[in-house]
């Protein structure tokens, strides 16, 4: 069954912005769990780009997105967000969310394409 559903991707020009959302299924324990956003570009391994603590007070970013991306969460909605600003062509990838430890079944992801 579907456990994580990502949305919000699309085609955007360089310098543009997108906001991704990822919602966990109702049966998933969410609020105490560290969550992350990952991405996988064609021909590359999946990489972790941002993570957020269970309460939302602590975040860590990959160097490649630091200062441009912001991860946040709404535990009441079992949703984690990724605000992406100043997008670059190299940000093009399928974006996924998941637990940092004991990952759930991966969702379908959401495609982000940065191109003029």
Secondary structure, 3 states (H helix, E strand, C coil): CCCEEEECCEEECCCCCEEEEEEECCCCCCCCCCEEEEEECCCCCCEEEEEECCCCCCEEECCCCCCCEEEEEEHHHCEEEEEECCCCHHHCEEEEEEECCCCCCCCCCEEEEECC
